[in-house]
Amino acid sequence: MTLLSNRLALTALALLLTLPFLGAQHHLPIATFRQEWLAAILGLCALLPLLPLLPGDDGDAWEIPRTVLLPAAFIVLVWLQFAVAGSVLYENAVLFSLYLAWAMLLMLLACRLEQRLGRTAIADGIAWSLLAGSLLAAGTGAMQLWAPQLGLPYVFPSGGRVVGNLAQPNNFADYLWLGIAAASYLQVRGRLPWPALAAALLPLLAFSLLSGSRSVYLYALALTVWLLLRARRTEGETRRRLLRGALLLLPGLLCLQWLIGVANLGGTSVSSAQRIVASGSYDAVRLTLWRAAADIFSDHPLLGAGFDSYSREFFQRIERFPLDGRGIPEHSHNILFEIAAEFGSAGLGGLLLAAGAWLAGLRRRYDEAGFLALGVLLVLGIHSGLEYPLWYAHFLAIACLMLAIGERERWRLVAARRHRWLLLAGIALGLVTLIGLRGDYLRLEEAARGRQADGTPLPIATRQAWLLESYSRSLWRHYAALQFSVLMPIEADDVDGRLALMREAVHFSPIRDAVFRYAALLQLAGEESEARVQLRRAMLSYPDRIPQARAEIEAAMAEAPTLAPLVELLRQRSF
């Protein structure tokens, strides 16, 4: 029974590290919902076989890594923000707490598997899974580049761009480099001969370059240093393997970049080097996002502006931090700035303290499993400094597993009867919650797209009824509010109700289809000064939307002449 439960858990874990990264369906309003939902289900299913359900297992001690305190602290913080500052939406706080509770269970899963199989065995299993998944992901990139006309249902239709089934170039490159880190680890362990390593690195390096992500050079440099520093502390054949792996990474990347340019292997795809030449190393957009995050932090230094508040806070500061019409960002594209802006010094201090403690513990007991954990987290850490991969459940899962494996300071808890039934109840509740969330979301997605899964168009009345159902009884309430804001006509009838719904939508996310209508509704409600401020911010944020907004408001003027001042402002475009 123990052998069977171990195999079931390892199978679910391997699927968690591969399948979510290969899903080809990405539909709004949440493009990654299917991938994240699948990761969540597989994470719980991996833990389920490891529960001590037999009477003889009562004395079995479970290990709990101290790193688990980090997600627990953020759960406390988000509810403190909800209770004290009122800056966090209730549904957002619930979803955020579910994410982090799941992350804590994954840490428990990693430690439990380590207890049963040993540190090197679980590290090897994770590494093989990441390598297999990344090679399959590179295969989807190859199909996008060289055979897009086939229209395969299991390959994301990217229009010839190389983004893999992750449908985003930087996430795609990140996952390929996680596979490179795993392959390097396996070669050092003697599990992957160097010719096989070279064969695996060839597609992973090439398609990471063809993705156009400029981060690949940072990954190559970081992992080369990772291998060389490890080589300083070892001798013999292991040292030679480390040096061989280091010599393959950065020189191999540069050679492949040269070959891609000479042979034009990428076709119309823009490679990483071309992007660097075109834009240089200076990224004015990210610098603006970081400056805005620092400004938000200065206004909310203790607890931050609230979880998921960056978009609306940036919208309010658009005049000071213009982005040349690029719209309103969802995130500051840097985990430290984001935590500082949304969770203040409490969140940032907790994150830095946990990172310092983890690194200190790793340094004291640095073994092969810790070596893998550090390499994988280097890739995720670099990406987190430039974007937000950890805001996706399937990337968060990898980070949690690595944090738990690298953490050697643990508590031991004897699995008494009450503990195993409590954990079983938590997993069962999680599975039921995920099934409910999926049903609610698919109904919302069909309403948002205006057609059912089989392509049948939805009547407008059915569409509105489904959106109202999502708005009134699901955790996707604010996504439904956004869809209502897109469909809502500019009318004076029931202006207070319309304004309340629009205010809720814009508070959640100031999207281009809502911010201009919100200004018009404020004008109809007699809040003229607020309407002018809102319209100015909307024009600065989405200048390409001005002609359409002007046409919509001019059409509404036939029934509501009080909108004339806004039309005049749209004509002047004085900003």
C-alpha positions as CSV (number, residue, x, y, z in Angstrom):
1,M,0.0,0.0,0.0
2,T,2.9,2.4,0.8
3,L,4.5,1.7,-2.6
4,L,1.2,2.2,-4.4
5,S,0.5,5.5,-2.6
6,N,4.0,6.8,-3.3
7,R,3.6,6.0,-7.0
8,L,0.2,7.7,-7.2
9,A,1.5,10.8,-5.4
10,L,4.6,10.9,-7.7
11,T,2.4,10.5,-10.8
12,A,0.1,13.4,-9.8
13,L,3.2,15.5,-8.9
14,A,4.8,14.8,-12.4
15,L,1.5,15.8,-14.1
16,L,1.3,18.9,-12.0
17,L,4.8,20.0,-13.3
18,T,3.9,19.3,-16.9
19,L,0.3,19.2,-18.0
20,P,-0.7,22.8,-16.9
21,F,2.1,24.2,-19.1
22,L,0.9,22.3,-22.1
23,G,-2.8,23.4,-22.2
24,A,-3.6,25.1,-25.4
25,Q,-6.9,26.8,-24.5
26,H,-6.7,30.4,-23.3
27,H,-9.9,32.4,-23.2
28,L,-10.9,35.6,-21.5
29,P,-11.8,36.8,-19.0
30,I,-9.1,34.7,-17.3
31,A,-6.8,33.4,-20.0
32,T,-4.9,31.0,-17.7
33,F,-8.0,29.6,-15.7
34,R,-7.8,26.1,-17.2
35,Q,-4.1,25.7,-16.5
36,E,-4.3,27.1,-13.0
37,W,-7.4,25.0,-12.1
38,L,-5.7,21.8,-13.4
39,A,-2.6,22.6,-11.3
40,A,-4.7,23.1,-8.2
41,I,-6.6,19.8,-8.7
42,L,-3.4,17.8,-9.3
43,G,-1.7,19.4,-6.3
44,L,-4.5,18.2,-4.0
45,C,-4.6,14.8,-5.7
46,A,-0.9,14.3,-5.2
47,L,-1.3,14.8,-1.4
48,L,-4.4,12.6,-1.1
49,P,-2.6,9.2,-1.4
50,L,-0.1,10.2,1.3
51,L,-2.6,10.7,4.1
52,P,-2.1,8.3,7.0
53,L,-5.5,6.5,6.8
54,L,-4.5,3.2,8.3
55,P,-4.8,2.8,12.1
56,G,-1.1,1.9,12.4
57,D,0.0,5.2,10.9
58,D,-1.2,7.2,14.0
59,G,2.4,7.7,15.3
60,D,3.8,8.7,12.0
61,A,5.4,12.2,12.2
62,W,4.9,14.7,9.4
63,E,7.5,17.4,8.8
64,I,6.3,21.0,8.3
65,P,8.9,23.5,6.8
66,R,9.1,26.8,8.5
67,T,8.8,28.5,5.1
68,V,5.1,27.7,5.4
69,L,4.8,30.8,7.7
70,L,5.3,33.0,4.6
71,P,2.0,32.2,2.9
72,A,0.3,32.0,6.3
73,A,1.5,35.6,7.1
74,F,0.1,36.9,3.8
75,I,-3.3,35.3,4.5
76,V,-3.4,37.2,7.8
77,L,-2.2,40.4,6.1
78,V,-4.9,40.3,3.4
79,W,-7.7,39.9,5.9
80,L,-6.2,42.6,8.1
81,Q,-6.3,44.9,5.0
82,F,-9.9,43.9,4.4
83,A,-10.9,44.6,8.0
84,V,-8.9,47.7,8.8
85,A,-8.4,49.6,5.6
86,G,-11.3,48.2,3.5
87,S,-9.1,48.4,0.5
88,V,-9.5,44.7,-0.5
89,L,-12.5,43.3,-2.2
90,Y,-14.0,40.3,-0.3
91,E,-14.0,37.9,-3.2
92,N,-10.4,38.8,-4.0
93,A,-9.4,38.1,-0.3
94,V,-11.1,34.7,-0.5
95,L,-9.4,33.7,-3.7
96,F,-6.0,34.9,-2.5
97,S,-6.4,32.9,0.7
98,L,-7.3,29.8,-1.3
99,Y,-4.2,30.2,-3.4
100,L,-2.0,30.5,-0.4
101,A,-3.6,27.7,1.6
102,W,-3.0,25.5,-1.5
103,A,0.6,26.6,-1.6
104,M,1.0,25.6,2.1
105,L,-0.4,22.1,1.2
106,L,2.1,21.8,-1.6
107,M,5.0,22.5,0.8
108,L,3.6,19.8,3.1
109,L,3.4,17.4,0.1
110,A,7.1,18.0,-0.8
111,C,8.2,17.3,2.8
112,R,6.0,14.2,3.0
113,L,7.4,12.7,-0.2
114,E,10.9,13.5,0.9
115,Q,10.3,11.6,4.1
116,R,9.1,8.6,2.2
117,L,11.5,8.6,-0.7
118,G,14.5,10.6,0.4
119,R,15.7,14.0,-0.7
120,T,17.6,13.0,-3.8
121,A,14.8,10.8,-5.0
122,I,12.2,13.5,-4.9
123,A,14.6,16.1,-6.4
124,D,15.3,13.7,-9.2
125,G,11.6,13.1,-9.8
126,I,10.9,16.9,-10.0
127,A,13.9,17.4,-12.3
128,W,12.8,14.7,-14.7
129,S,9.3,16.1,-14.8
130,L,10.5,19.6,-15.5
131,L,12.8,18.4,-18.2
132,A,10.1,16.3,-19.9
133,G,7.6,19.1,-19.7
134,S,9.9,21.7,-21.1
135,L,10.9,19.5,-24.0
136,L,7.2,19.0,-24.8
137,A,6.6,22.8,-24.5
138,A,9.5,23.4,-26.9
139,G,7.7,21.0,-29.3
140,T,4.6,23.2,-29.2
141,G,6.8,26.2,-30.0
142,A,8.2,24.2,-33.0
143,M,4.7,23.5,-34.3
144,Q,3.8,27.2,-34.0
145,L,6.9,28.3,-35.9
146,W,7.1,25.7,-38.7
147,A,3.6,24.2,-39.0
148,P,1.0,26.8,-37.9
149,Q,-1.2,25.9,-41.0
150,L,-2.0,22.5,-39.5
151,G,-4.2,24.1,-36.9
152,L,-3.7,21.4,-34.4
153,P,-6.2,21.5,-31.5
154,Y,-3.5,20.8,-28.9
155,V,-1.2,23.7,-30.1
156,F,-2.1,27.3,-29.2
157,P,-2.7,29.3,-32.4
158,S,-0.1,32.0,-32.1
159,G,0.0,33.3,-35.6
160,G,3.6,32.0,-36.2
161,R,5.0,33.5,-33.0
162,V,7.0,31.2,-30.7
163,V,5.1,31.4,-27.4
164,G,4.4,27.7,-26.8
165,N,1.1,26.6,-25.3
166,L,1.8,29.1,-22.4
167,A,0.8,31.8,-24.9
168,Q,3.1,34.3,-23.4
169,P,6.8,34.6,-24.5
170,N,8.4,35.4,-21.2
171,N,6.4,32.6,-19.4
172,F,7.4,30.2,-22.2
173,A,11.1,31.1,-21.9
174,D,10.9,30.8,-18.1
175,Y,9.6,27.2,-18.3
176,L,12.2,26.2,-20.9
177,W,14.9,27.5,-18.6
178,L,13.4,25.6,-15.7
179,G,13.9,22.5,-17.9
180,I,17.5,23.6,-18.6
181,A,18.2,23.9,-14.8
182,A,16.7,20.5,-14.3
183,A,18.8,19.0,-17.1
184,S,22.0,20.5,-15.7
185,Y,21.1,19.1,-12.2
186,L,20.5,15.6,-13.7
187,Q,23.8,15.7,-15.6
188,V,25.7,16.7,-12.4
189,R,23.9,13.8,-10.6
190,G,25.1,11.4,-13.3
191,R,21.6,10.6,-14.4
192,L,21.9,12.3,-17.8
193,P,25.1,11.7,-19.9
194,W,26.6,14.8,-21.4
195,P,25.6,13.9,-25.0
196,A,22.0,13.6,-23.8
197,L,22.4,16.9,-22.0
198,A,23.6,18.6,-25.2
199,A,20.7,17.1,-27.1
200,A,18.2,18.4,-24.6
201,L,19.8,21.8,-24.4
202,L,19.7,22.3,-28.2
203,P,15.9,22.8,-28.5
204,L,15.5,24.4,-25.1
205,L,18.1,27.1,-25.8
206,A,17.0,27.6,-29.4
207,F,13.3,28.1,-28.7
208,S,13.9,30.2,-25.6
209,L,15.8,32.6,-28.0
210,L,13.1,32.4,-30.6
211,S,10.5,33.4,-28.0
212,G,11.9,36.9,-28.1
213,S,12.3,37.0,-24.3
214,R,15.3,39.1,-23.3
215,S,15.6,37.4,-20.0
216,V,17.2,34.3,-21.5
217,Y,20.6,36.0,-21.2
218,L,20.1,36.6,-17.5
219,Y,19.0,33.0,-17.0
220,A,22.1,31.8,-18.8
221,L,24.4,34.0,-16.7
222,A,22.8,33.1,-13.4
223,L,22.8,29.3,-14.1
224,T,26.4,29.4,-15.3
225,V,27.4,31.1,-12.0
226,W,25.2,28.5,-10.1
227,L,27.2,25.7,-11.7
228,L,30.6,27.3,-11.2
229,L,30.0,28.1,-7.5
230,R,29.0,24.6,-6.9
231,A,32.1,23.3,-8.7
232,R,34.3,25.2,-6.3
233,R,32.9,23.1,-3.4
234,T,33.3,19.7,-5.1
235,E,36.0,17.5,-6.6
236,G,36.5,14.7,-9.0
237,E,34.0,13.6,-11.6
238,T,31.2,15.8,-10.1
239,R,33.4,18.9,-10.5
240,R,34.0,18.0,-14.2
241,R,30.3,17.6,-14.8
242,L,29.6,21.0,-13.3
243,L,32.3,22.7,-15.4
244,R,31.0,20.9,-18.5
245,G,27.5,22.0,-17.9
246,A,28.6,25.6,-17.3
247,L,30.6,25.6,-20.6
248,L,27.5,24.5,-22.5
249,L,25.1,27.2,-21.3
250,L,26.2,30.7,-22.1
251,P,28.6,29.9,-25.0
252,G,25.9,27.5,-26.4
253,L,23.3,30.2,-26.2
254,L,25.5,32.7,-28.0
255,C,26.4,30.2,-30.7
256,L,22.7,29.4,-31.3
257,Q,21.8,33.0,-31.4
258,W,24.4,33.5,-34.2
259,L,23.2,30.5,-36.1
260,I,19.6,31.7,-35.8
261,G,20.6,35.0,-37.3
262,V,22.7,33.6,-40.1
263,A,20.3,30.9,-41.2
264,N,17.1,32.9,-40.5
265,L,15.7,29.9,-38.7
266,G,13.1,31.9,-36.9
267,G,11.4,33.1,-40.1
268,T,9.2,36.1,-39.0
269,S,9.7,35.4,-35.3
270,V,11.6,38.2,-33.5
271,S,14.4,36.7,-31.5
272,S,15.8,37.8,-28.1
273,A,18.8,39.5,-29.6
274,Q,16.7,41.4,-32.2
275,R,14.6,42.8,-29.4
276,I,17.6,43.9,-27.4
277,V,19.1,45.6,-30.5
278,A,15.7,47.3,-31.3
279,S,14.9,48.5,-27.8
280,G,18.3,48.5,-26.0
281,S,18.8,47.3,-22.5
282,Y,16.9,50.3,-21.0
283,D,13.2,49.6,-20.4
284,A,11.4,52.9,-19.8
285,V,8.0,51.2,-19.2
286,R,9.2,48.9,-16.4
287,L,11.1,51.8,-14.8
288,T,7.8,53.8,-14.8
289,L,5.9,50.9,-13.3
290,W,8.5,50.6,-10.5
291,R,8.5,54.4,-9.8
292,A,4.7,54.2,-9.6
293,A,4.9,51.3,-7.1
294,A,7.4,53.2,-5.0
295,D,5.0,56.2,-5.0
296,I,2.1,53.9,-3.9
297,F,4.3,52.5,-1.1
298,S,5.1,56.1,0.1
299,D,1.4,56.8,0.4
300,H,0.6,53.5,2.2
301,P,3.9,52.6,4.0
302,L,2.6,50.2,6.6
303,L,0.0,47.8,5.1
304,G,0.2,48.9,1.5
305,A,-2.7,50.0,-0.7
306,G,-4.3,46.5,-0.6
307,F,-4.0,43.3,-2.5
308,D,-4.7,43.6,-6.2
309,S,-4.9,47.4,-6.0
310,Y,-2.0,48.3,-8.3
311,S,-4.1,48.9,-11.4
312,R,-6.5,51.3,-9.8
313,E,-3.7,53.1,-7.9
314,F,-1.7,53.5,-11.2
315,F,-4.8,54.8,-12.9
316,Q,-5.1,57.5,-10.3
317,R,-1.5,58.5,-10.9
318,I,-1.5,58.3,-14.7
319,E,-0.8,62.0,-15.1
320,R,2.5,61.6,-13.1
321,F,3.5,58.3,-14.7
322,P,2.4,58.3,-18.3
323,L,2.9,55.2,-20.4
324,D,2.4,56.8,-23.9
325,G,-1.0,55.2,-24.3
326,R,0.0,51.6,-23.4
327,G,-2.9,51.2,-21.1
328,I,-3.1,50.5,-17.4
329,P,-0.8,47.6,-16.2
330,E,-2.1,44.8,-13.9
331,H,1.2,44.5,-12.0
332,S,4.4,46.5,-11.4
333,H,6.4,43.7,-13.0
334,N,8.7,43.2,-10.0
335,I,7.8,41.1,-7.0
336,L,9.5,43.4,-4.5
337,F,7.9,46.6,-5.8
338,E,4.5,44.8,-6.0
339,I,4.6,43.5,-2.5
340,A,5.8,46.9,-1.2
341,A,2.9,48.7,-3.0
342,E,0.2,46.3,-2.1
343,F,1.3,45.0,1.3
344,G,3.6,47.8,2.6
345,S,6.5,47.4,4.9
346,A,4.7,44.5,6.7
347,G,4.6,42.4,3.6
348,L,7.9,43.4,2.2
349,G,9.7,42.9,5.5
350,G,8.1,39.4,5.9
351,L,9.2,38.4,2.4
352,L,12.8,39.6,2.8
353,L,13.0,38.0,6.3
354,A,11.7,34.7,4.9
355,A,14.1,34.8,2.0
356,G,17.1,35.5,4.2
357,A,16.2,32.7,6.6
358,W,15.8,30.3,3.7
359,L,19.1,31.2,2.2
360,A,20.9,31.0,5.5
361,G,19.5,27.5,6.2
362,L,20.4,26.4,2.7
363,R,24.0,27.6,3.2
364,R,24.3,25.6,6.4
365,R,23.1,22.3,4.7
366,Y,23.7,22.6,1.0
367,D,23.2,19.2,-0.6
368,E,22.1,18.0,-4.1
369,A,18.4,18.7,-3.5
370,G,19.2,22.2,-2.3
371,F,21.4,22.6,-5.4
372,L,18.3,21.9,-7.6
373,A,16.1,24.1,-5.5
374,L,18.5,27.1,-5.8
375,G,18.8,26.7,-9.6
376,V,15.1,26.5,-10.2
377,L,14.4,29.5,-7.9
378,L,17.1,31.5,-9.6
379,V,15.1,31.3,-12.9
380,L,11.8,32.0,-11.1
381,G,13.4,34.8,-9.1
382,I,14.9,36.6,-12.2
383,H,11.5,36.3,-14.0
384,S,9.7,37.6,-10.9
385,G,12.0,40.7,-10.9
386,L,10.7,41.5,-14.4
387,E,7.2,40.1,-14.5
388,Y,4.8,38.1,-12.2
389,P,5.0,34.3,-12.8
390,L,4.2,33.6,-9.2
391,W,0.7,35.1,-9.7
392,Y,0.0,31.9,-11.7
393,A,-0.8,28.7,-9.8
394,H,1.3,26.4,-12.0
395,F,4.4,28.5,-11.6
396,L,3.7,29.1,-7.9
397,A,3.5,25.3,-7.4
398,I,7.1,24.9,-8.6
399,A,8.3,27.7,-6.3
400,C,6.6,26.2,-3.3
401,L,8.0,22.7,-3.9
402,M,11.5,24.1,-4.3
403,L,11.2,26.3,-1.1
404,A,10.0,23.2,0.9
405,I,12.8,21.0,-0.4
406,G,15.5,23.6,0.2
407,E,14.2,24.3,3.7
408,R,16.0,22.1,6.2
409,E,14.5,23.8,9.4
410,R,11.3,21.9,10.0
411,W,8.8,21.1,12.7
412,R,7.7,17.5,13.4
413,L,4.0,16.8,14.0
414,V,2.8,13.3,15.0
415,A,-0.1,12.5,12.7
416,A,-2.8,11.6,15.3
417,R,-6.3,10.6,14.3
418,R,-7.6,14.2,14.5
419,H,-4.8,15.5,12.3
420,R,-5.4,13.0,9.5
421,W,-9.1,13.6,9.4
422,L,-8.6,17.4,9.6
423,L,-6.2,17.2,6.6
424,L,-8.6,14.9,4.7
425,A,-11.5,17.3,5.3
426,G,-9.3,20.2,4.1
427,I,-8.4,18.4,0.9
428,A,-12.0,17.3,0.3
429,L,-13.2,20.9,0.8
430,G,-10.6,22.1,-1.6
431,L,-11.7,19.7,-4.3
432,V,-15.4,20.6,-3.8
433,T,-14.5,24.3,-4.0
434,L,-12.4,23.8,-7.2
435,I,-15.3,22.0,-8.8
436,G,-17.7,24.7,-7.9
437,L,-15.3,27.5,-9.1
438,R,-14.9,25.7,-12.4
439,G,-18.6,25.4,-13.0
440,D,-19.2,29.1,-12.2
441,Y,-16.3,30.2,-14.3
442,L,-17.2,28.3,-17.4
443,R,-20.7,29.9,-17.2
444,L,-19.1,33.3,-16.9
445,E,-16.7,32.6,-19.8
446,E,-19.5,31.6,-22.1
447,A,-21.5,34.7,-21.1
448,A,-18.5,36.9,-21.7
449,R,-17.7,35.4,-25.1
450,G,-21.4,35.4,-26.2
451,R,-21.4,31.8,-27.2
452,Q,-21.5,28.3,-25.6
453,A,-18.5,25.9,-25.7
454,D,-19.8,24.3,-28.9
455,G,-20.0,27.7,-30.6
456,T,-23.7,28.2,-30.4
457,P,-24.5,31.9,-30.0
458,L,-26.1,33.0,-26.8
459,P,-29.2,35.3,-26.9
460,I,-28.5,38.6,-25.2
461,A,-31.2,37.8,-22.5
462,T,-29.5,34.5,-21.6
463,R,-26.1,36.2,-21.6
464,Q,-27.2,38.9,-19.2
465,A,-29.0,36.3,-17.0
466,W,-25.8,34.3,-16.7
467,L,-23.7,37.3,-16.0
468,L,-26.2,38.4,-13.3
469,E,-25.9,34.9,-11.8
470,S,-22.1,35.1,-11.6
471,Y,-22.3,38.6,-10.2
472,S,-24.8,37.7,-7.5
473,R,-23.5,34.4,-6.2
474,S,-20.0,33.5,-7.2
475,L,-16.4,34.5,-6.4
476,W,-16.2,35.8,-10.0
477,R,-18.5,38.7,-9.1
478,H,-16.1,41.4,-10.2
479,Y,-15.3,39.7,-13.5
480,A,-19.0,39.7,-14.1
481,A,-19.1,43.4,-13.2
482,L,-16.5,44.0,-15.8
483,Q,-18.5,42.3,-18.5
484,F,-21.6,44.3,-17.5
485,S,-19.5,47.5,-17.8
486,V,-18.6,46.5,-21.4
487,L,-22.2,45.8,-22.3
488,M,-23.8,48.7,-20.4
489,P,-25.2,51.5,-22.6
490,I,-24.8,55.2,-21.6
491,E,-28.3,56.1,-20.4
492,A,-29.9,58.3,-17.8
493,D,-32.3,55.6,-16.7
494,D,-31.5,54.2,-13.2
495,V,-28.2,56.2,-13.3
496,D,-27.5,55.5,-9.6
497,G,-27.6,51.8,-10.1
498,R,-25.6,51.9,-13.2
499,L,-23.0,54.1,-11.6
500,A,-22.7,51.8,-8.6
501,L,-22.0,48.8,-10.8
502,M,-19.6,50.8,-12.9
503,R,-17.8,52.1,-9.9
504,E,-17.4,48.5,-8.6
505,A,-16.0,47.4,-12.0
506,V,-13.5,50.2,-12.3
507,H,-12.4,49.7,-8.7
508,F,-11.6,46.1,-9.6
509,S,-9.9,46.9,-12.9
510,P,-9.9,50.2,-14.9
511,I,-10.2,48.6,-18.4
512,R,-10.6,50.6,-21.5
513,D,-14.2,49.7,-22.1
514,A,-15.3,50.9,-18.7
515,V,-13.3,54.1,-17.8
516,F,-14.9,56.3,-20.5
517,R,-18.5,55.0,-19.7
518,Y,-17.8,55.7,-16.0
519,A,-17.0,59.3,-16.8
520,A,-20.2,59.6,-18.8
521,L,-22.3,58.1,-15.9
522,L,-20.6,60.5,-13.4
523,Q,-21.7,63.4,-15.7
524,L,-25.2,62.1,-15.9
525,A,-25.3,61.8,-12.1
526,G,-24.4,65.4,-11.7
527,E,-20.8,64.8,-10.5
528,E,-19.3,67.0,-13.1
529,S,-15.8,67.6,-11.5
530,E,-15.3,63.9,-10.9
531,A,-16.4,63.2,-14.4
532,R,-13.8,65.5,-15.9
533,V,-11.0,64.0,-13.8
534,Q,-12.1,60.5,-14.8
535,L,-12.3,61.4,-18.5
536,R,-8.9,63.0,-18.4
537,R,-7.3,59.9,-16.8
538,A,-9.2,57.7,-19.3
539,M,-7.8,59.7,-22.3
540,L,-4.3,59.6,-20.9
541,S,-4.5,55.8,-20.3
542,Y,-6.2,54.8,-23.6
543,P,-5.8,57.5,-26.3
544,D,-6.5,55.0,-29.0
545,R,-10.0,54.5,-27.5
546,I,-10.9,58.3,-27.7
547,P,-12.6,58.2,-31.2
548,Q,-14.9,55.3,-30.2
549,A,-15.7,56.8,-26.8
550,R,-16.5,60.1,-28.5
551,A,-18.9,58.4,-30.9
552,E,-20.6,56.5,-28.1
553,I,-21.1,59.6,-25.9
554,E,-22.2,61.7,-28.9
555,A,-24.9,59.0,-29.7
556,A,-26.1,59.2,-26.1
557,M,-26.4,63.0,-26.2
558,A,-29.7,62.7,-28.1
559,E,-31.3,61.5,-24.9
560,A,-28.9,63.2,-22.4
561,P,-27.7,66.7,-23.5
562,T,-25.8,67.1,-20.3
563,L,-23.0,65.0,-21.8
564,A,-22.0,67.8,-24.1
565,P,-19.0,69.1,-21.9
566,L,-17.5,65.6,-22.1
567,V,-17.8,65.5,-25.9
568,E,-16.0,68.9,-26.1
569,L,-13.2,67.6,-23.9
570,L,-12.9,64.5,-26.2
571,R,-12.7,66.7,-29.2
572,Q,-10.0,68.9,-27.7
573,R,-7.9,66.0,-26.5
574,S,-6.0,68.5,-24.4
575,F,-3.5,66.4,-22.5
